[in-house]
Amino acid sequence: MPAAELLTGVSVWDDYRDELTAVVTFVLAFVLAEIVDQLIVRREKRLTDESGRRLSPVATTRLRLIRRLIFAAIIVIGLALALSQFASIKRTATGVLASSAVLGLIVGFAARQTLANGIAGVLLAITQPIRIGDLVTFEGTTGEVEDIRLTYTYIRSGDGTRLIVPNERLASSPIENHTIVDRGVEVEVSLWLPPDADADRALGLLADEPEVEVEVAEVDKEGIRLTAKTWVEHPERRGAKAAEIRANALRRLQGERLSSGTAP
């Protein structure tokens, strides 16, 4: 019985050698890609722990690009080695190489947009007009750059939604970067008073708020709009600081029966 099982196993191996070898090769390539990726992540964490602070946006952006390029390269090489186990594919590849110029033109034309996005992603990571963590405005949407991938960039707006932009569009369109020179970000909160409210009294009540500048922004028949402005050291603090200013202003104005509401 063991001999029969052994013969069966040998027969299966002989019948499906190419398929099994291809699967094992691709699995090993995937495992290797994951291991290398985790080694880079651990190296990043070690550098962060040693310095006691987060890596700069420049280093973080480039490191993520390097991770993804290495991962993709290992997977592509593994897939090529796996497919090379099949004689029929080898013959096809030989014919493809013989007509590589024509094929290159066809593939290049069909994938020109994807290739443009990939090249733009590499250029964005090298030149860095935007970086991970920057506060940017693109086509009327303001948010924090959450991730820059090979083909797309993810921008998280203030309400938590994601704007996913092809890198080619980012590379060819104007982008307003609020934090590329200074990580500090201005926070502005609107405060509404009734039309007949005493604006001077309201300004006096809010003047004691530390490091907050309050002024009359506009006056119309709907009411009086005040703006309270301050600065935070990082874009991530915008929401919390705006909520703090809003709560303190409401408490003071409602205590004197001056407020009709606030707006971001």
N, C-alpha and C positions, 0 to 999 in steps of 0.2 A: 504493500500500500504506500509506504513512504516513497519507494522508487517510482510508482505511478504518478504521485503528486509532483515529484521532482521533474519527471519527464513533461508533465503538463505545464509546470512553471517554465521550463526551458522552451517549450513550444510557444507559449504565450509571448515570451521575450523575443523569440525569433520572428513571430508574426507581427508584433507591434513595437519592434525595437525603435524605429524612427519616432513614432508618436510618444513613447515613454521618455525617450531621451530629450525630445523637444520640450515636453512638459516639465521634466526635472530641470532642464537648463533655464527655462523661463522662471520657474519658482525660485531657483537659486539666485537669479539676477534680481528678482523682486526683493528677496530677503536681504541681499547685499545692499540694495538701494536703501532699504529701511534702516539697516545698521549704520550706513554712512550718514544718513540723515540724522539719526539719533546722536551720533558722535558729534556732529556739528552743533546740534541743539545743546548738548551737554557742555561743549566748549564755550558756547555763548553764555550759558548759565554760570560757568566757572569764572569767566571774565567779569560778569556782572557781580558775582559774590566777592571777587578779589578787589574790585574797585569800590564796592559799596554803593554803587549807583547804576542806573540803567545805561545801556549802550546809547550812544548818540543816534539821532534819527538817520544820519548819514550811514553809520555802520550797520544799523538794523536793516535799512532798505537794501543795501548791497549784500548783506549776509543772506537775506531771504532769497534774493535772486540767485546767488551762488548755490544755495541748497536746491532750488528747483531745477537749475540747469544740470547739476550733477545727478539728481534723481532721474530726470528725463533721459540723460545720456546713458546711464546704466541700464534703464529699461529698454531703450532702443537697441543697444548693443546685445542685450540678452534676447530680445525678440529676433534680431537678425541671426544670432547663433542658433536659436531654436528652429527657425525656418530653414536654416542651412542643412539640417538633418535630412531633409526630403530631397531626393534626387530630382524629382520633377520640378521643384521650385528652383533648384540649382540651374537646371537647363533654362527655365524661364528667366532667371536672373541674368544668365549669359546673353540671352536675346535682348533683354532690356538694356544691358550695358552697351550692346552693339548699336542700339538706337537711343542712347541716353540723351542726345541733344534734342531730339524731337520730344521724347518723354519729358525732359526738363522744361521745355517750353509749355507743354500741355499742363503739367502739374503746377508750374509757376503761375500760369494764367488762372487756373481753377482756384488756387489757394492764395492768390495775391493779397487778399484782405487779411487772411490769417497770418501770412508771413509779414505783412506790414505791421500788424499789431504786435507780433513777437519781436521784430526789430525795434519798434518803438518802445516796448517794455525794457529791452536791454539799454537803449539810449536814456530812458527815464532814470534807470538805476545808476547809470554812469554820471550823467550830467546833473541829475537830481534837482529839477525845478520844483518838484514836490517830493516830500519824504513821508514816511510812515509817522503818523502823529501830528502832521501839519494841519492847520486849519485853513481851508481853501474855499474859494467860491468859483464854481464852474457852471456857466450857463444859468445863472440865477439861483443855484442851489449852494448853500453854505454848509460845510460839514468837515469832519475830521477824516483824514486819509487813514483808512483802516488796514488796507493791504494793497500792495502793488505786485500783481502776478505777471506772468509772461505776456499775456494777451489782454487782460482786463485789470482795471484799478477799482477798488471798492472805497466809496466815500460814505461815511455814516453821518446822516444829518442829525439835527438836534432832537427830532422826534423818534429817533431810532431806526428810521428807514434807511435802506442802502441804495445809493446811486451807483450803478455798475457801468463804467465808461470804458469803451475800447481804447487801448493805449494809443492807437494811431490818432484818434481824435484829440486826446490830451496833448500829444506831441505837436499837433498842428493848430491848436486853438489857444487863445489867450486864457491864462489861469491867474486868478488873484490869490496869492499866497500871503496870508496874514501873519505867519510866524516863521518865515524863512530866515529873517535876520534876528528877530527877537521873539523868544517863546512866549512873551507876555501877550495877553489878549484882552481887549476892551470888552467889558460887560455893560450893557445898557438895558434899563428897565423903564417902561412907560408907566406913569401914574396919572390917573384921571381924576379931576375935581369937577364938581358941579359948576355950571356957567357962572353962578353968582357967588362962588366960594372966594375966600380971602387968600389969593395966591401968595402974597407976602408972608402971611402967617404960616402957610403951609411950608414955604421955603425955610422959614425960621425953625420950624419943628424938625425938618429933615437935615438941617445944616450940621447937627451934632453927630451925624453918622460918620465914623472915621473913614478917611480915604475915599469918600463918595462925594462926587460933585453933582449938585442938583440945580436944574435951571428950567425956566419955562420954555417949552419947545413950540407950542402953538396954542392959539385961542380961536375957537369957533363957536357956533351956536349950540353944539353938542356938549361943550365943556372945555376945560382947561387941561392941557396935557403937559405934565412935568416929565423930565427925564432924569434918572439917577444913573450916573456912570462911575465905573471904577475899573481897575485892572487886576487880572489874576496872572499868576506866574506860568500857568500851563492850560491849554485848551480843555483838558479834562475837568477843570474846576469851574468852567463857565456856568453849567447848570446849577451846581450847588450854591455858587455865589449869587446868581440871579435870584434863586429862591430865598436866600437869606435877606437880600436887600428888599425884596418884595414883601416878605413877612414883617420885617421891622418897620417899613414904611406904612403898611396897612395898619399895624398896631398903633402907631403914633397918630396917623391921620384919622382913623376911626375913633380913637379916644377923644379927639376934638371935633368929631362929627364933620370932617372935611372931605372925606374920600367917597368917590362913587365907584372906585374899582381900579384895577391895574391891568396892564397888558405887557407881554414880553417885548 
